[in-house]
Amino acid sequence: MRPRSSATAQVALLHDCQLMPATPEMPSGRRPLKTRQWPVFQKLAAALARRDVSPNMISVWSVIFATGACGCLIATNHVSHDLLRRGCWLLSALMIQLRLIANLLDGMVAIEGGKKSAVGDLYNEVPDRISDPAILIGAGFAFGGCPLLGLGAALISVFVAYVRAIGASVGVGQVFLGPFAKQQRMALMTIVCVAGIVLPARLQILHEENAFGITAAALAVIIVGGLVTSVRRLRKIAELMKARQEKTDASV
């Protein structure tokens, strides 16, 4: 029997859309997501792998979608026609969801599809550090938003990810505790976009004097939620470090 080429082997891994299940050899820093088990995403990841689409390319597309969402969010504050504003909200929601789907698929194609590259970890992390701030800063300049709150939410999103990485740097693994990780932040921003689609403009403003609206309120929630998330993660990391030290002391 002829040996399979690497490309053929990669397709074989995804034969009949059956992606490889998680194994102990998989990276410990991988975020646990139930959506990886959804058949629609397994089939889509399989199709992408068969077409020789690299996970790094998918990661780059996540930034493109996030940048598009940023532009559409800003546009909601610069269009005068109500229908156009609703259209911008709709495009923003779509771009945010496409960004999340790209974030999901790049890992599935890389790990389950056997196409992980030497620089894959960079492509896994760096795009997220661009995409989250782009969307949140865009929300700050959106209709009913607040630029300072948008900037604050962007900084908090980066800090939350930094705290997660601290766990890996001190040897206890990455900690993905919530309540406001990336998925929750983007879910809230999507809800804001849906509110922008269905609600008239006057109901989206909560304080008329400074045009403080639903968008600004959501950004404030993200800031508070991010701070709570950071504290919870730091406490968990500290617990793991203490437990490791106690185990080391007991073995001496």
VMD Tcl script that draws the C-alpha trace (Angstrom):
set ca {
  {0.00 0.00 0.00}
  {1.35 3.43 -0.92}
  {2.12 5.80 1.97}
  {-0.23 8.72 2.19}
  {0.98 12.24 1.51}
  {0.65 14.76 4.33}
  {-2.22 16.51 2.55}
  {-4.06 13.19 2.09}
  {-3.45 12.31 5.72}
  {-4.93 15.61 6.84}
  {-8.07 14.98 4.84}
  {-8.25 11.45 6.25}
  {-8.31 12.90 9.74}
  {-11.53 14.63 8.80}
  {-13.08 11.80 6.81}
  {-16.87 11.86 6.99}
  {-16.53 15.05 9.05}
  {-15.46 13.09 12.14}
  {-12.96 15.42 13.79}
  {-10.44 14.02 16.23}
  {-11.72 14.16 19.84}
  {-9.82 15.92 22.55}
  {-6.88 13.97 23.94}
  {-4.45 14.44 26.82}
  {-1.85 15.55 24.27}
  {-3.89 18.59 23.28}
  {-2.70 21.97 24.58}
  {-3.77 22.60 28.18}
  {-4.32 26.26 27.35}
  {-7.18 25.57 24.93}
  {-10.43 27.26 25.90}
  {-13.20 24.71 26.59}
  {-16.07 25.36 24.16}
  {-19.19 23.24 23.72}
  {-19.66 24.72 20.25}
  {-16.73 22.60 19.03}
  {-19.06 19.61 19.27}
  {-21.77 21.19 17.11}
  {-22.06 19.21 13.84}
  {-22.34 22.37 11.72}
  {-18.94 23.64 12.88}
  {-17.35 20.19 12.66}
  {-18.50 19.90 9.06}
  {-17.34 23.43 8.25}
  {-13.92 22.80 9.80}
  {-13.65 19.57 7.84}
  {-14.50 21.36 4.61}
  {-11.93 24.06 5.25}
  {-9.24 21.49 5.99}
  {-10.03 19.60 2.78}
  {-9.64 22.83 0.80}
  {-6.20 23.41 2.28}
  {-7.25 26.57 4.16}
  {-4.68 27.25 6.87}
  {-5.76 28.02 10.44}
  {-3.49 31.08 10.38}
  {-5.46 32.46 7.42}
  {-8.69 31.95 9.37}
  {-7.17 33.85 12.32}
  {-6.34 36.77 10.04}
  {-9.90 36.81 8.79}
  {-11.12 37.13 12.38}
  {-9.29 40.47 12.56}
  {-10.81 41.56 9.25}
  {-14.30 40.77 10.55}
  {-13.59 42.61 13.82}
  {-12.31 45.66 11.93}
  {-15.45 45.57 9.80}
  {-17.57 45.45 12.95}
  {-15.67 48.44 14.31}
  {-16.36 50.47 11.18}
  {-20.05 49.53 11.13}
  {-20.45 50.42 14.81}
  {-18.88 53.83 14.28}
  {-21.11 54.35 11.25}
  {-24.25 54.02 13.40}
  {-23.39 57.41 14.88}
  {-22.81 59.09 11.53}
  {-25.80 58.12 9.42}
  {-28.94 60.21 9.60}
  {-31.46 57.83 8.06}
  {-32.98 55.39 10.54}
  {-33.01 52.51 8.07}
  {-29.31 52.98 7.31}
  {-28.51 53.01 11.03}
  {-30.40 49.76 11.53}
  {-28.48 48.29 8.61}
  {-25.19 49.26 10.26}
  {-26.29 47.58 13.49}
  {-27.19 44.45 11.53}
  {-23.81 44.36 9.79}
  {-22.07 44.93 13.13}
  {-23.84 41.93 14.69}
  {-23.01 39.79 11.67}
  {-19.33 40.79 11.72}
  {-19.03 40.11 15.46}
  {-20.47 36.62 15.02}
  {-18.25 35.91 12.01}
  {-15.26 36.94 14.11}
  {-16.25 34.45 16.81}
  {-16.82 31.70 14.26}
  {-13.37 32.36 12.79}
  {-11.90 32.16 16.30}
  {-13.58 28.78 16.73}
  {-12.64 27.34 13.36}
  {-8.97 28.27 13.38}
  {-8.38 26.08 16.42}
  {-10.53 23.24 15.09}
  {-8.71 23.18 11.75}
  {-5.33 23.43 13.52}
  {-5.86 20.78 16.22}
  {-8.56 18.38 15.07}
  {-7.53 18.85 11.44}
  {-3.86 18.23 12.19}
  {-2.71 21.48 10.55}
  {-1.07 23.25 13.48}
  {1.90 25.37 12.44}
  {5.05 26.43 14.25}
  {3.72 29.98 14.63}
  {0.13 28.94 15.28}
  {0.18 30.10 18.90}
  {1.02 33.62 17.75}
  {-1.85 33.61 15.26}
  {-4.12 32.26 18.00}
  {-3.36 35.07 20.47}
  {-2.36 38.22 18.58}
  {-5.53 38.57 16.44}
  {-7.68 38.40 19.58}
  {-5.68 41.21 21.17}
  {-6.52 43.32 18.11}
  {-10.10 42.18 17.54}
  {-11.54 42.74 21.02}
  {-10.26 46.33 21.36}
  {-11.33 47.14 17.79}
  {-14.93 46.12 18.46}
  {-15.13 47.73 21.91}
  {-13.53 51.00 20.81}
  {-15.88 51.02 17.84}
  {-18.78 50.57 20.26}
  {-17.51 53.56 22.21}
  {-17.98 55.72 19.11}
  {-21.27 54.07 18.14}
  {-24.72 55.57 18.55}
  {-25.42 55.86 22.28}
  {-21.84 54.99 23.15}
  {-19.10 56.72 25.11}
  {-15.51 56.86 23.77}
  {-13.96 56.74 27.24}
  {-15.99 53.68 28.19}
  {-15.06 52.07 24.88}
  {-11.38 52.63 25.56}
  {-11.80 51.38 29.14}
  {-13.55 48.23 27.98}
  {-10.81 47.63 25.40}
  {-8.10 47.93 28.04}
  {-9.96 45.63 30.40}
  {-10.38 43.01 27.67}
  {-6.62 42.96 27.12}
  {-5.97 42.80 30.86}
  {-8.37 39.87 31.31}
  {-6.47 37.95 28.64}
  {-3.17 38.93 30.26}
  {-4.31 37.55 33.61}
  {-5.30 34.30 31.87}
  {-1.80 34.04 30.42}
  {-0.21 34.66 33.82}
  {-1.37 31.22 34.91}
  {0.60 29.64 32.07}
  {3.66 31.78 32.77}
  {3.82 30.64 36.41}
  {3.28 27.01 35.46}
  {-0.28 26.34 36.66}
  {-2.00 26.53 33.27}
  {-4.27 29.11 31.72}
  {-7.38 29.97 33.71}
  {-10.59 30.66 31.76}
  {-12.93 31.65 34.59}
  {-15.70 34.17 33.86}
  {-18.11 35.80 34.16}
  {-16.90 38.10 31.34}
  {-14.50 36.31 29.05}
  {-14.39 36.97 25.29}
  {-17.57 35.04 24.51}
  {-19.62 36.95 27.09}
  {-18.24 40.32 25.96}
  {-19.11 39.61 22.35}
  {-22.51 38.17 23.29}
  {-23.37 41.42 25.07}
  {-22.18 43.50 22.12}
  {-24.33 41.38 19.81}
  {-27.34 42.01 22.05}
  {-26.62 45.75 21.82}
  {-26.59 45.47 18.04}
  {-29.91 43.60 18.05}
  {-31.37 46.32 20.29}
  {-30.15 48.88 17.78}
  {-31.96 47.01 15.02}
  {-35.33 46.61 16.74}
  {-35.56 49.72 18.93}
  {-36.21 53.24 17.65}
  {-33.31 55.65 18.18}
  {-35.06 57.58 20.96}
  {-35.37 54.43 23.10}
  {-31.69 53.64 22.73}
  {-30.68 56.80 24.59}
  {-30.81 56.56 28.38}
  {-29.54 60.06 29.21}
  {-30.29 62.73 26.65}
  {-27.88 65.43 27.90}
  {-24.74 63.44 27.11}
  {-26.34 60.96 24.66}
  {-25.47 58.12 27.04}
  {-27.28 55.10 25.68}
  {-27.63 51.34 25.73}
  {-24.24 50.94 24.08}
  {-22.46 52.95 26.77}
  {-24.27 51.02 29.50}
  {-23.13 47.73 27.95}
  {-19.53 48.96 27.87}
  {-19.77 49.87 31.55}
  {-21.03 46.34 32.29}
  {-18.08 44.90 30.35}
  {-15.64 46.98 32.40}
  {-17.14 45.87 35.72}
  {-17.48 42.29 34.53}
  {-13.89 42.30 33.31}
  {-12.62 43.51 36.67}
  {-14.57 40.77 38.45}
  {-13.24 38.20 35.98}
  {-9.66 39.36 36.52}
  {-9.97 39.12 40.30}
  {-11.50 35.64 40.10}
  {-8.76 34.43 37.79}
  {-5.99 35.90 39.94}
  {-7.44 34.24 43.03}
  {-7.68 30.91 41.23}
  {-4.09 31.19 40.02}
  {-2.97 31.96 43.56}
  {-4.87 28.91 44.85}
  {-3.23 26.68 42.27}
  {0.23 28.02 43.09}
  {-0.31 27.44 46.82}
  {-1.62 23.92 46.18}
  {1.44 23.17 44.05}
  {3.76 24.43 46.77}
  {1.98 22.39 49.44}
  {2.30 19.29 47.26}
  {6.00 19.99 46.77}
  {6.56 20.50 50.50}
  {4.71 17.29 51.31}
  {6.85 15.26 48.93}
  {10.12 16.50 50.44}
}
mol new
graphics top color blue
foreach p $ca { graphics top sphere $p radius 0.5 }
foreach p [lrange $ca 0 end-1] q [lrange $ca 1 end] { graphics top cylinder $p $q radius 0.2 }
display resetview
